Amino acid sequence: MPVAIGKKNVILQSFEEEKNQLAIKLLSLKDKTLLLTFKVLFDDLTKPTKKISKTQYNKEIDAAVKRVRAGKSISNDEVMNEMDQW
């Protein structure tokens, strides 16, 4: 049930109402690519995650540092410029 809060009577909806509204919006999508993008995102967010060991974590961090030092990365500005082209 929605609850009114504050001077402007902001309506806070329950989690179930929010979830239902999101489902309706997703069902109304016409763009298949966008829908598949949401599916991949939700699948990734809802699958159980396996914890990794401290050793594996450090190994992944070291590999990332090597990639950055080797110039195999892009700057935030480059990312923003690429996004502007979308």
SULBEL-V44151 format. One record per residue. PHI is phi in radians with two decimals (none if undefined). OMEGA is omega in radians with two decimals (none if undefined). Layout:
PHI | OMEGA
PHI | OMEGA
This chain:
none | 3.14
-1.11 | -3.14
-2.21 | 3.11
-1.56 | -3.12
-2.37 | 2.97
1.28 | -3.07
-1.15 | -3.05
-1.58 | -3.13
0.89 | 3.09
-1.15 | -3.12
-1.63 | 3.06
-1.81 | -3.11
-1.65 | 3.10
-1.22 | 3.13
-1.02 | -3.13
-1.11 | 3.11
-1.14 | 3.10
-1.08 | -3.13
-1.10 | 3.13
-1.14 | 3.12
-1.13 | 3.10
-1.13 | 3.12
-1.07 | 3.12
-1.10 | 3.12
-1.11 | 3.13
-1.13 | 3.14
-1.18 | -3.10
-1.55 | -3.13
-1.12 | 3.11
-1.76 | -3.08
-1.48 | -3.09
-1.09 | -3.13
-1.10 | 3.13
-1.12 | 3.13
-1.10 | 3.10
-1.13 | 3.09
-1.10 | 3.10
-1.09 | 3.14
-1.05 | 3.13
-1.06 | 3.13
-1.06 | -3.12
-1.15 | 3.10
-1.05 | 3.14
-1.16 | -3.11
-1.29 | -3.05
-1.72 | 3.13
-1.35 | 3.13
-1.11 | 3.14
-1.76 | 3.08
-1.68 | 3.07
-1.34 | 3.10
-1.88 | -3.13
-1.31 | 3.09
-1.07 | 3.12
-1.09 | 3.13
-1.13 | 3.11
-1.02 | -3.14
-1.10 | 3.11
-1.09 | 3.12
-1.15 | 3.10
-1.12 | 3.12
-1.05 | 3.13
-1.12 | 3.12
-1.15 | 3.11
-1.09 | 3.10
-1.06 | 3.13
-1.08 | -3.14
-1.15 | -3.14
-1.12 | 3.12
-1.45 | 3.12
1.41 | -3.14
-1.62 | 3.11
-2.61 | 3.08
-2.20 | -3.10
-1.37 | 3.08
-1.06 | 3.12
-1.07 | 3.12
-1.12 | 3.09
-1.09 | -3.13
-1.11 | 3.10
-1.10 | 3.12
-1.15 | 3.11
-1.11 | 3.12
-1.08 | -3.13
-1.37 | 3.13
-1.22 | none
